Amino acid sequence: MPLWRDETTGLVSSQARLGRPLLATGFRRSYGDSCLNTGGALLDMTSLARIMAFDPSTRLLRAEAGASFDLMLQLIVPRGFFLPVVPGTRFVTLGGAIANDVHGKNHHRNGTLGRWVKRLMLLRSDGQEIELTPDDPTGLFQATIGGLGLTGIILWAEIETIPIASSLIEVETIPFEGIGEFFRLAKDSETGYEHNVAWIDCVAGGKNLGRGIFTRGNHAPSGPRDVTARAPKASVPCKLPGYVLNQHTMGAFNSLYFNVRKHRAGPDTVSMLSFFHPLDGVGHWNRIYGPRGMYQYQSIIPPASQEEATCEMLKTISASGQASFLAVLKTLGRLPSPGLLSFPREGTTLALDFPNRGETTLRLMARLDEIVLKAGGRLYPAKDGRMPARMFKAGYPDWDRFAPHIDPGVRSDFLARVTAT
Ligand SMILES: Cc1cc2nc3c(=O)[nH]c(=O)nc-3n(C[C@H](O)[C@H](O)[C@H](O)COP(=O)(O)OP(=O)(O)OC[C@H]3O[C@@H](n4cnc5c(N)ncnc54)[C@H](O)[C@@H]3O)c2cc1C
């Protein structure tokens, strides 16, 4: 774990001398194997976490790659600025977020984080430090954004921030009874709302198929600018036994959640933290899935087939009896992602959590794969630990342009899996 930027080169060359492939990691909040490197070395970047510069007049923030979103928000929010894109947890590093070209609830307005990266420093395993900007003619910048750490080690990056008046968010929650209604709400909310997202009940079938709660919001025009992190309000004390989460308990939970939210629907003003990062308020939330853990499954389906394919996925999940506990549905806008391997594109993304029930869960995900493939969609590597190589190749046609930029001294379990023949 390097503590200073200039230590990193020495660490990298010592691994190169040993012939051990390296992989830089952040908080390892990626759900799959893109931040694992079996048999190789992991370079934990989380101690390189200094803010290097922030200029309110240009809105540019430069920070070391291990700086967390939490730290950056604590610096800029009280000064009236916000990060242009934030994922569902603030415990991710800048380097990790760039390497996955993360998206937030405002993709239709701001696109991915990579669009806001103005400059970055990349260390290659041969010791070369290369400063890259979006106009880089070699293609290495485009390969590094969303490049899953495979092009080298990001030492620092400079991103553009956005102005805000307050850390409060004015939200409106609207229940919907089916997928058609979700798409109408998403379309209607594109112009007037910066942040849009929906929770969807994946257990419900029949007349309740596709019901959920749509949430849309904007930064409040005035109010406090406070993002002080508080200790989680609740915590899961231990890993729950696997049987606790079953079709019946999840069905009961989802019905209760839907009905409570339905009756409390309407406008409200909430804190930034509870709006963007509700799971950060629950300590050890992952323990709820028990000792066998869970799989995430996040797809994106292009507009032409989004309604039909989303409906088919929901029917498949509901019929399987393997409910997804936390299911998030959102539409992504037209702004192109800069990375050759960026996941976001225009369409509809469905993110699902499945408790791991071994073969049964793998079979369900294989059925979902076929729906995604037929619809011309793809899966998010940050959330994946199992997609077959053919699925990855079909979803990421720019792989052939990306591959020449892979640093020969870098490796990940994800790379080994999706390139296996
Ligand atoms: C609760 C939760 C909600 C989430 N919500 C969203 C969401 O809304 N949108 C979204 O897009 N994602 C979301 N994610 C996924 C998360 O944003 C990404 O997985 C993010 O990349 C994790 O950052 P990290 O610092 O933990 O990186 P890690 O998981 O440690 O690493 C991720 C990748 O980045 C590479 N990497 C890390 N540091 C560097 C570096 N310095 N140089 C080069 N490569 C590096 C790694 O090799 C790896 O390939 C969510 C995850 C969680 C747990």
The ligand as a Gaussian input file, in Angstrom:
#p B3LYP/6-31G(d) Opt

LIG

0 1
 C      -23.888000       0.142000      -2.495000
 C      -23.260000       0.342000      -3.838000
 C      -23.897000       1.152000      -4.764000
 C      -23.322000       1.364000      -6.012000
 N      -23.976000       2.166000      -6.905000
 C      -23.431000       2.397000      -8.121000
 C      -24.056000       3.288000      -9.039000
 O      -25.103000       3.878000      -8.756000
 N      -23.450000       3.492000     -10.236000
 C      -22.264000       2.888000     -10.572000
 O      -21.764000       3.124000     -11.677000
 N      -21.661000       2.020000      -9.729000
 C      -22.211000       1.776000      -8.513000
 N      -21.589000       0.937000      -7.631000
 C      -20.319000       0.317000      -8.034000
 C      -19.126000       1.179000      -7.590000
 O      -19.366000       2.535000      -7.856000
 C      -17.903000       0.772000      -8.399000
 O      -17.673000      -0.597000      -8.260000
 C      -16.640000       1.564000      -8.000000
 O      -15.711000       1.425000      -9.033000
 C      -16.029000       1.060000      -6.694000
 O      -14.924000       1.880000      -6.361000
 P      -13.742000       1.311000      -5.470000
 O      -12.911000       2.443000      -5.043000
 O      -14.276000       0.425000      -4.404000
 O      -12.946000       0.464000      -6.556000
 P      -12.573000      -1.084000      -6.553000
 O      -13.834000      -1.881000      -6.471000
 O      -11.507000      -1.375000      -5.571000
 O      -11.957000      -1.223000      -8.025000
 C      -12.801000      -1.072000      -9.144000
 C      -11.954000      -1.115000     -10.419000
 O      -11.117000       0.028000     -10.431000
 C       -9.762000      -0.336000     -10.594000
 N       -8.983000       0.640000      -9.840000
 C       -9.150000       1.031000      -8.552000
 N       -8.260000       1.996000      -8.237000
 C       -7.522000       2.219000      -9.346000
 C       -6.442000       3.080000      -9.666000
 N       -5.938000       3.937000      -8.786000
 N       -5.908000       3.014000     -10.904000
 C       -6.394000       2.181000     -11.832000
 N       -7.416000       1.335000     -11.596000
 C       -7.978000       1.362000     -10.371000
 C       -9.673000      -1.748000     -10.055000
 O       -8.595000      -2.453000     -10.613000
 C      -11.018000      -2.322000     -10.483000
 O      -10.965000      -2.771000     -11.805000
 C      -22.104000       0.719000      -6.365000
 C      -21.460000      -0.112000      -5.437000
 C      -22.027000      -0.283000      -4.172000
 C      -21.320000      -1.157000      -3.170000

